[in-house]
């Protein structure tokens, strides 16, 4: 929900490094679904009038640019920062711009980082995110979308 309480018409679903390998990279951890499968699932779950843009990059600067775009366009964000979660203060600062603009930014993770290696337990993004949803596979994204669009 936006600061004004209405569901945003545009939602950027932004994915960080290695998520282009979904379906083949550690399927026991991340599942067998691909980014195209995720896109189809979210498009099917989006309320009428909601525009979803699912993007993935292995480039930190590009991800930061997309967060700037969200601010300028007034778009909500579902963000899976992937490995950048644990150390990218530049990404954290860009995420903070989104929430300080009164736009929702929900951090999502396919797996539960707290049930994995210790270095994954720290997120520099969580403190500036509207909320965090982790451990439910593609369901993490669906829950975030439901919250942003007012269905949850």
C-alpha positions in Angstrom: 0.0 0.0 0.0 1.2 3.5 -0.7 1.3 6.2 2.0 -2.1 7.4 0.7 -3.5 3.9 1.3 -4.2 3.0 -2.3 -2.7 0.0 -4.1 0.0 1.1 -6.6 -0.7 0.4 -10.2 2.9 -0.5 -10.9 5.0 -3.0 -9.1 8.7 -3.6 -9.8 9.8 -7.2 -8.9 13.6 -6.8 -8.8 16.0 -9.8 -8.5 19.7 -9.7 -7.8 22.6 -11.9 -8.7 22.3 -15.5 -9.8 18.5 -15.5 -9.7 18.7 -15.9 -13.5 19.8 -19.5 -12.7 16.6 -20.4 -10.9 15.4 -23.8 -11.8 19.0 -25.2 -12.2 21.0 -23.6 -9.4 20.7 -25.5 -6.1 17.1 -26.7 -6.7 17.0 -28.3 -3.3 17.4 -24.7 -1.8 15.7 -22.5 -4.4 13.2 -24.9 -6.1 12.9 -25.9 -9.7 10.8 -23.0 -11.0 12.5 -20.5 -13.3 12.1 -16.7 -13.4 9.6 -17.1 -16.3 7.6 -19.4 -14.0 7.7 -16.8 -11.3 6.6 -14.1 -13.8 3.6 -16.2 -14.9 2.6 -17.0 -11.3 2.7 -13.3 -10.2 0.9 -12.1 -13.3 -1.8 -14.7 -12.5 -2.0 -13.4 -8.9 -2.0 -9.7 -9.7 -5.2 -7.8 -9.4 -6.7 -6.3 -12.5 -5.0 -2.9 -13.2 -1.7 -3.9 -11.6 1.3 -3.7 -13.9 4.1 -6.1 -12.9 7.7 -5.7 -14.2 9.9 -8.6 -13.2 13.6 -7.9 -13.8 16.8 -9.6 -12.9 20.4 -8.4 -12.9 23.8 -9.6 -11.7 24.9 -5.9 -11.7 24.6 -3.9 -8.4 24.6 -0.6 -10.2 21.7 -1.6 -12.4 19.7 -2.8 -9.4 20.3 0.6 -7.7 19.2 2.4 -10.9 16.0 0.4 -10.9 15.3 1.5 -7.3 15.8 5.1 -8.3 13.4 4.5 -11.1 10.8 3.1 -8.6 11.0 6.4 -6.6 10.7 8.6 -9.7 7.8 6.5 -11.1 6.0 6.0 -7.7 6.2 2.3 -8.1 6.1 -0.3 -5.3 9.0 -2.8 -5.1 9.4 -6.4 -4.3 13.1 -6.9 -3.9 15.1 -10.1 -3.7 18.6 -8.6 -3.3 20.2 -12.1 -3.3 23.8 -12.0 -2.2 23.7 -8.2 -2.1 21.5 -8.6 1.0 24.4 -9.2 3.2 26.8 -6.4 2.3 25.6 -3.8 -0.2 25.2 -0.5 1.7 24.8 1.2 -1.6 21.7 -1.0 -2.3 20.5 -0.3 1.2 20.7 3.4 0.6 18.8 3.1 -2.6 16.1 0.9 -1.0 15.8 3.6 1.8 14.9 6.1 -0.9 11.9 4.0 -1.9 10.5 3.7 1.6 11.3 7.4 2.5 9.2 8.3 -0.6 6.3 6.6 1.1 6.4 3.6 -1.3 6.3 0.0 -0.1 9.5 -2.1 -0.6 9.2 -5.7 0.6 12.4 -7.7 0.8 11.8 -11.3 -0.2 13.9 -14.5 -0.2 13.1 -17.9 -1.6 14.8 -19.7 1.2 15.0 -18.8 4.9 18.4 -17.1 5.3 18.3 -17.7 9.1 18.2 -21.5 8.5 21.3 -21.4 6.3 25.0 -20.4 6.7 25.7 -17.8 9.4 26.9 -15.2 6.9 23.4 -15.2 5.4 21.8 -14.3 8.7 22.5 -10.5 8.3 20.6 -8.3 6.0 21.6 -4.7 5.5 18.3 -4.2 3.6 15.8 -5.3 6.2 16.1 -2.3 8.4 14.9 0.0 5.6 12.3 -2.3 4.1 8.6 -2.1 4.7 8.7 -5.8 5.5 10.6 -9.0 4.9 9.1 -12.3 3.7 11.4 -15.4 3.5 11.4 -19.1 3.3 8.3 -19.7 1.2 9.8 -20.1 -2.3 7.7 -18.3 -4.9 5.1 -17.9 -2.1 7.3 -15.2 -0.6 6.8 -13.1 -3.7 3.0 -13.9 -3.8 2.6 -12.8 -0.2 4.6 -9.6 -0.9 2.4 -8.9 -3.9 -0.8 -9.5 -1.9 0.4 -7.1 0.8 1.3 -4.4 -1.7 -2.0 -4.7 -3.6 -4.1 -4.7 -0.5 -5.2 -8.4 -0.8 -3.5 -9.2 2.5 
